[in-house]
Amino acid sequence: MSAVSPKLALFEQFALVARTLGHPQRLEILEQLGQGPRSVDRLADKLGLPIANVSQHLQNMRRAGLVAAERQGKFVVYRVAGASVLEAVSALQKVAEANLAEVDKVVRGYFGERDSLEPVSREELQARMKDGLVTVLDVRPADEYALGHVPGAINVPLGELEARLASIRPGQQVVAYCRGPYCVLSFEAVAELRKKGIAAHRLEGGMPEWIAAGLPTEVSDR
């Protein structure tokens, strides 16, 4: 019997990764892990899923090399296996947006209605921050902000935005970000800020894309 060709052997492993990514809940898990490491219990709580289901997904993802784990006391903590995993998810999103009519419909509908303007690039944001021309808002929940955020960003979860407008310096441009390019939090925050007459824009992508680009992050005490 002839041996499997090296190329076919590689394609089988590539297909394993693709099959493992092919589940909406696993993509949600990767979005959460893109914010920072999490225990199974914490992931289940954030996603509203049974612990057993999340654990099974994580085991499959670990076998495919998408996540890594380490024991910390009584808990097993999972993290994304590397920036290439986040890049793969981003590539998947871009292919779907470019080629699937249903994805384009949702993006143009829900997201486009709230903000049709081009987001601020990561490079442009860094330049504005260096010149002191912008206030950066992280509109994710406080626990996600604590795991890692853009240096100097102010954590203002969406539900607290109205009450904390005073934290935004008058006349400053605002750039808001959250979990990723399709995270509704930043879209809603920007829409609300513009209603108040504040010059607000979204950041291109979100925290996972910032990390994948190798840019610096800060962590906070929880």
Disulfide bonds with the S-S distance in Angstrom:
Cys178-Cys183 2.37
